[in-house]
């Protein structure tokens, strides 16, 4: 099909398609003349993927890296794991090179996580917790325990319910799962938090009441 | 203290402090002469907060809104809840105005979440799931159930373990918890996912093996 037909089939405008072609976010068409190229179903699918990555908030550079990673042929299961690490590296806001401090290693150990499995994720976790502490915010130990247990359960469900029957499919699932599901999980947390906060909104005591006097109810206000 | 002393005390450069003053991200100093102002401990704290919001990835406009929300006096617990909703609204990438479709309402019902408690979060959840579907990615029903249960447990722990004894403190905790802990949770998921994927990396079967033949092991590859 021609670029105008590709635009109609994908719902993406011609200028945007040309931009994606220039940025190598979608594969080039088959050249049919000096000024024309032909596109097919692969291009419609590639456009769908790039639009999703854009909606998920990825930059052009991050999206290009993700598209490359999905396209690269992998030879065995270990390579699928390498692709996952590359995704984490490419989309980490933290400094992947950061030295891990002993307390970060101790925290990971306590929660059963292997910092050597993914240096970028471990560095990102350290940076994220540093930012929280720098704001003068303390994560309560009992909340931290729930985080560790629940997040491990989520990660386990994701890994063990993998639907793929091929390595190429496994790569696609890993990569998209890593980048697209984050926003889903955060939106769920916000909605669940608002629901629970609303249920408890009446039970918070007015300013000046000490925790002992207010009892359990003093703590029942949102942090979500 | 003078601006140079504020810079030394906070670790933030003078040009950056001046930028934050212009953008009303931190309160103005007390004017002491035509060209001088004096700053105190409140400014050091305000700078710390703004730096944390910046590290968390918030834009200047989002940060300004958060700073305003924390500073606004609240009169009762219901107002704390309103502040939380305002934070969700200010930092939602989704269209807060989006019409919820019946299946989004049904999903929230099934998971025990009240879409009327937080329209911005519900719209964000719908948009996030739409982006996932648009990429041709399907969230497995059993994974979705784990998400719902675990995320609800996380939100409940956050709400019920609130350490605040005053409304002002409750606002601060709500606002910072909403925006700063997201990055911590995502980094935890990545590290937990990499740990579990690495443990199962050897058990994924080569391309072309049907799920029936490969048994349980075929599904043991990362999606984190």
Interface residues (C-beta under 8 A of the other chain):
Chain A: X45 X48 X49 X51 X52 X53 X55 X56 X57 X76 X77 X78 X80 X81 X84 X85 X88 X93 X94 X108 X111 X112 X113 X114 X115 X117 X118 X120 X121 X122 X124 X125 X127 X128 X129 X131 X132 X134 X135 X136 X137 X138 X139 X140 X142 X143 X146 X147 X148 X150 X151 X152 X153 X154 X155 X156 X157 X158 X159 X160 X161 X162 X163 X164 X165 X166 X167 X168 X170 X173 X174 X176 X177 X178 X180 X181 X182 X183 X184 X185 X186 X187 X188 X189 X190 X191 X192 X193 X194 X195 X196 X197 X198 X200 X201 X202 X203 X204 X205 X206 X207 X208 X209 X210 X211 X214 X218 X219 X220 X221 X222 X223 X224
Chain B: X45 X48 X49 X51 X52 X53 X55 X56 X57 X76 X77 X78 X80 X81 X84 X85 X88 X93 X94 X108 X111 X112 X113 X114 X115 X117 X118 X120 X121 X122 X124 X125 X127 X128 X129 X131 X132 X134 X135 X136 X137 X138 X139 X140 X142 X143 X146 X147 X148 X150 X151 X152 X153 X154 X155 X156 X157 X158 X159 X160 X161 X162 X163 X164 X165 X166 X167 X168 X170 X173 X174 X176 X177 X178 X180 X181 X182 X183 X184 X185 X186 X187 X188 X189 X190 X191 X192 X193 X194 X195 X196 X197 X198 X200 X201 X202 X203 X204 X205 X206 X207 X208 X209 X210 X211 X214 X218 X219 X220 X221 X222 X223 X224
